[in-house]
Each structure stands twice: as C-alpha cells, then as structure tokens.
C-alpha cells in the first residue's frame, strides 16, 4: 500500500521557520521525482518545489525561491522542505507528491495545471500569523 505521510506543519510567526517531512512507503521512493505542492483556502494547488530522483537539480517556484530548500534521503525514504523567512501568504496545506516519468521532469510537465501525480499525501497545515 502506497503511503506518503507529511509532518512538521504548524503555527509560526512571520519570519519563522519550519521543516516539513514526507515519509514514503509502498513504492520505490528513490525512482520517483518528488514535489511539494501547497493549497491555500479557496485557491487551487500551487506547485512550489521539485527534486530529481538522486536528490539533485532542485527547482523552485518564484514565490519561495531563496527561502525554501527541498531535499530527500533515499535511505530513509523521506522528502523534506526547509522553510525559512515564512510569510503570511505561505499559509496553506502542504503536501508531497511524486511521479515516475523522467520526461515529465525534464519537460516541466509537472507545471501543467491539469498534471496528475502518481502518488500524493494528505498534507500538513502551515499557518503563518502574528
């Protein structure tokens, strides 16, 4: 049974930091390209970051570039998102998601509004407020 379980969310003040984790099981994690996606209330999903299977070539949305860092541990089957300098507009449900296709990664197909991931988690809530 495939599972992606996020943790690490919470309530934080503007300027603060959080580290999200996504524990994967039930599939060969190291062969999947992994993203973090967020969804704010009343809005659609927003892709924010992706990393390749080996943990290299991280990519970020402009909204989080320079503040967030994605990483993965293929021994622990875990994806991470270090979030620094958090802003109120970062408030959202954050979830991890993965896909297998290298063509999708290199073509940027995951940026399409109708892209469907092979697997996704239920998410962890991040709330940034003073």
NORFEN-V64108 format. One record per residue. N is the residue number from 1. RES is the residue in three letters. SS is DSSP state (a for helix, b for strand, c for the rest). NEAR is the number of other ideal C-beta (glycine too) atoms within 10 Angstrom. Layout:
n->N res->RES ss->SS near->NEAR
n->N res->RES ss->SS near->NEAR
//
This chain:
n->1 res->UNK ss->c near->5
n->2 res->UNK ss->c near->12
n->3 res->UNK ss->b near->12
n->4 res->UNK ss->b near->25
n->5 res->UNK ss->b near->15
n->6 res->UNK ss->b near->22
n->7 res->UNK ss->b near->13
n->8 res->UNK ss->c near->16
n->9 res->UNK ss->c near->19
n->10 res->UNK ss->b near->13
n->11 res->UNK ss->b near->12
n->12 res->UNK ss->b near->18
n->13 res->UNK ss->c near->10
n->14 res->UNK ss->c near->13
n->15 res->UNK ss->c near->11
n->16 res->UNK ss->c near->14
n->17 res->UNK ss->c near->11
n->18 res->UNK ss->b near->20
n->19 res->UNK ss->b near->14
n->20 res->UNK ss->b near->23
n->21 res->UNK ss->b near->17
n->22 res->UNK ss->b near->28
n->23 res->UNK ss->b near->16
n->24 res->UNK ss->b near->24
n->25 res->UNK ss->b near->11
n->26 res->UNK ss->c near->11
n->27 res->UNK ss->c near->17
n->28 res->UNK ss->c near->11
n->29 res->UNK ss->a near->23
n->30 res->UNK ss->a near->15
n->31 res->UNK ss->a near->11
n->32 res->UNK ss->c near->24
n->33 res->UNK ss->b near->21
n->34 res->UNK ss->b near->27
n->35 res->UNK ss->b near->26
n->36 res->UNK ss->b near->26
n->37 res->UNK ss->b near->23
n->38 res->UNK ss->b near->22
n->39 res->UNK ss->b near->14
n->40 res->UNK ss->c near->14
n->41 res->UNK ss->c near->7
n->42 res->UNK ss->c near->5
n->43 res->UNK ss->c near->9
n->44 res->UNK ss->c near->7
n->45 res->UNK ss->c near->17
n->46 res->UNK ss->b near->15
n->47 res->UNK ss->b near->18
n->48 res->UNK ss->b near->23
n->49 res->UNK ss->b near->23
n->50 res->UNK ss->b near->23
n->51 res->UNK ss->b near->23
n->52 res->UNK ss->c near->16
n->53 res->UNK ss->c near->19
n->54 res->UNK ss->c near->9
n->55 res->UNK ss->c near->15
n->56 res->UNK ss->c near->8
n->57 res->UNK ss->c near->12
n->58 res->UNK ss->c near->14
n->59 res->UNK ss->b near->17
n->60 res->UNK ss->b near->18
n->61 res->UNK ss->c near->16
n->62 res->UNK ss->c near->7
n->63 res->UNK ss->c near->13
n->64 res->UNK ss->c near->22
n->65 res->UNK ss->c near->11
n->66 res->UNK ss->c near->9
n->67 res->UNK ss->c near->15
n->68 res->UNK ss->b near->22
n->69 res->UNK ss->b near->16
n->70 res->UNK ss->b near->22
n->71 res->UNK ss->b near->15
n->72 res->UNK ss->b near->24
n->73 res->UNK ss->b near->13
n->74 res->UNK ss->c near->16
n->75 res->UNK ss->c near->8
n->76 res->UNK ss->c near->12
n->77 res->UNK ss->c near->17
n->78 res->UNK ss->b near->18
n->79 res->UNK ss->b near->29
n->80 res->UNK ss->b near->19
n->81 res->UNK ss->b near->26
n->82 res->UNK ss->b near->14
n->83 res->UNK ss->b near->25
n->84 res->UNK ss->c near->14
n->85 res->UNK ss->c near->13
n->86 res->UNK ss->c near->22
n->87 res->UNK ss->c near->14
n->88 res->UNK ss->a near->11
n->89 res->UNK ss->a near->10
n->90 res->UNK ss->a near->22
n->91 res->UNK ss->c near->18
n->92 res->UNK ss->b near->21
n->93 res->UNK ss->b near->18
n->94 res->UNK ss->b near->25
n->95 res->UNK ss->b near->21
n->96 res->UNK ss->b near->30
n->97 res->UNK ss->b near->25
n->98 res->UNK ss->b near->24
n->99 res->UNK ss->b near->20
n->100 res->UNK ss->c near->16
n->101 res->UNK ss->c near->13
n->102 res->UNK ss->a near->12
n->103 res->UNK ss->a near->8
n->104 res->UNK ss->a near->17
n->105 res->UNK ss->a near->20
n->106 res->UNK ss->a near->11
n->107 res->UNK ss->a near->11
n->108 res->UNK ss->c near->11
n->109 res->UNK ss->a near->12
n->110 res->UNK ss->a near->20
n->111 res->UNK ss->a near->13
n->112 res->UNK ss->c near->11
n->113 res->UNK ss->c near->7
n->114 res->UNK ss->c near->4
n->115 res->UNK ss->c near->16
n->116 res->UNK ss->c near->9
n->117 res->UNK ss->c near->21
n->118 res->UNK ss->c near->14
n->119 res->UNK ss->b near->18
n->120 res->UNK ss->b near->19
n->121 res->UNK ss->c near->22
n->122 res->UNK ss->c near->11
n->123 res->UNK ss->c near->21
n->124 res->UNK ss->b near->20
n->125 res->UNK ss->b near->12
n->126 res->UNK ss->b near->22
n->127 res->UNK ss->b near->14
n->128 res->UNK ss->b near->20
n->129 res->UNK ss->c near->10
n->130 res->UNK ss->c near->7
//
